[in-house]
Amino acid sequence: MNQHTSVALPKLKTDERLLWDLISGNIGFGTFLVAYDLKLFPFLAEKPRTLTEVCEVLKIHERPAKALLSMNASLGLLQVKDDFYSLTSFAEDYLLESSSTYLGDFLDVTVATASMYSFENIKQAVLSNSSQIYSGEKLFQTHEKQADLARTFTNAIHSRNLGAAQVWPEVIDLSAHKLLLDIGGGSGVHAIHATLKWANLQALIIDLAPICEVAQEFVERYGLQNRIKTQVTDMWNQPFPTADIHFYSDIYHDWPLEKGHFLTQKSFDSLETGGRIIIHEMLYHDQKINSAVAAYDIAMLLWTEGQQYSADELSTMLMDVGFIDVEVKPTFGYWSIVTGYKP
């Protein structure tokens, strides 16, 4: 008679839900982009629709339509009642062209570059410590040479920042200031909304030549050409124009730490007494734990030379060069501003 020895298995401390959450996050993002590309969201904005109607208009079979709708509902983009699908408030705010915070240009670029976030590219970026965009060419050097790419990128970042740009000027008092220098200002979306909020304020956007062209178009679209100017400037090698606010949005995260120190010192030296610096970024908690900011950090690995910073890191950078009254103010979503004065 065979004797079998029983093996005592250790009791599991966890279940496997985290693994499935990781997998579903990746699949969910791709499914959302497919729904956007198929124009599901404007179709459902017209009125609530049934599964059959979605199949007919999108010209897809019932099985994939069910999966597409279920995934986007689970992501918080759709809601279903009595078998009719409609948009959530979030989708109405950000996924419809009629909205002032429409993300369309940003999502178009995301669709066009979705393959860059593959396993192979992320692994290569991690192993090589180098960006993967434009076949490894430098992002901003490429934009300086190719105006069409610069325009597409600038429009994308403009749409992504529409919500955040409306909010941060509401949480800070700029009534004592006269001129905001938007350094690497892109489309000027932040300068535009700061001047719309603060009637005392004028702004100057400095950036590369092809980007300044796009910024000027946005300034004119908002009717602010008498209050906002653009100027082609190399922020690394040319002096900053006179201003009493230096504003940086998503600039520090494009560059390594030493270049952030360089810009901080340059701003301190350029500002007059009482001048203010404002840095607008998605910030890590000081323990560097935040999944959305960590994902943005990986995106910087793929796109730039930079990284995401914590509130403490940027605050310390400002204080090290002499800025005082340094504050961190959460503003919108994952965004915050770090600000200080020159004594």
ZIQUILIN-V162980 format. One line per field, one symbol per residue. ss: DSSP state (2 for helix, 1 for strand, 0 for the rest). psi: psi as a letter, one per 40 degrees, with the letter a starting at -180 (. if undefined). burial: # if it has 9 or more other C-alpha atoms within 8 Angstrom, else .. Layout:
ss = ???
psi = ???
burial = ???
//
This chain:
ss = 0000000000000000222222222222222222222002222222001022222222000222222222222200011110011110222222000000000222222222022220222222222200002222002222222022222222222222222222220000000000111110000022222222200001111110222222222222200000011111000000000000111110022200222222222222220000011111110100000022222222222220000001222222222220111111111100111111110
psi = hhhhhhhhiihheiaedddddddddddddddddddddefddddeddiiiidddddddefiidddddddddddddeediihhfehhiiidddddeehdeiefhedddddddddededfidddddddddefiieiffeihdddddddgddddddddddddddedddddddeeeihedeidhhhghfebeedddddddddhdehiihhhaidddddddddddddefeeeehiihhhhedeiihihiehhhhhfddeeiiddddddddddddddiiheiiihhhihhiidefhhdddddddddddddaeaiiiiddddddddddeeiifhihhichbeiiihiiih.
burial = ...........................#..###.##...###.##..####..##......#..##.##.###..#####...#####.#######..#.#########.#....##...##.###...####...###..###..#.#####################.......###################..#..############.###.###...##.#######.#.......########.#####..###.###.##..#..############.......##.###.############..##.###.####.#.#..##.#########.
//
